[in-house]
């Protein structure tokens, strides 16, 4: 298997996460998607969640006295 095929295989989305929303939350997301013409809600949700995760990692970047840096991409 080539390096490219291995990388592509690692990027396949095979893991599923389900969330529950109340009616107001669902209506807010539906209104947002309609207003901003979001066509792929899965992509939108994934990007929104990962943006927050990466932002928090960036904010919590280790100080001078912390030695372990969280790495999202290490297995």
N, C-alpha and C positions, 0 to 999 in steps of 0.2 A: 504494500500500500504506500502510495506516495505521501509526502509530507502534507501536501494540500488536502488530500482526501482525509487524512487523519485529523487535520484542523477542522475541516468541514463536519466530520463525524462528531467531534467534541462540541461543536456549536449547535447541534440539533436540539430542539426543545422537546424533550421526552418527559419532563416532570410537570405535573399538574398541581396547581394550588387553587382552592376554592375559597371564596369569601362570601359572607352574608352581609347584605345591606338592608337597612330599613327603607321604608317607602320614600322618605324625604331624601336620603342619600342617593337612591336610585334615580329619583326625579332630577336631582341636581346633576348627576352624571349624564343623564339623557339630554338635559337642556344644554349642558356644555358641549356634548358631542354634536348636537344639532346646530348650535350657534357657530361653533368653530369647524364644522364639517369634518368631524373625525369619522373616518370610514372604517378604521380597524381598531376596535375597542381593546382588543387583546394587546396590541402593540402600545396603545395609549397607556393602559394600566401598567404594563411592564416597564415602560419608560418612566412613568410617574413614580413608581415604587423604587426603581433602581436609582433614579435621580436623588431621591431622599436618602437612600442608603449611602450612596457615594458622597453626598454632601455631609452627612453625619460623620463618616469616616474621615473626611477632610477636616472637619471641625475638631475632631478628637485626635488629631495627629499627635503622636507622642511628643512630650516635652523633653527637656534635657535629661530628666531622671527616669523616663520610661524607656524601656529597651525593646519591647515587642511591638511591631507595627502590624496591624491586622491586614491580611492579604485576602481579598475576596476571591482571587483566582487560583489559589493553591488548593489542591485536593486534600 
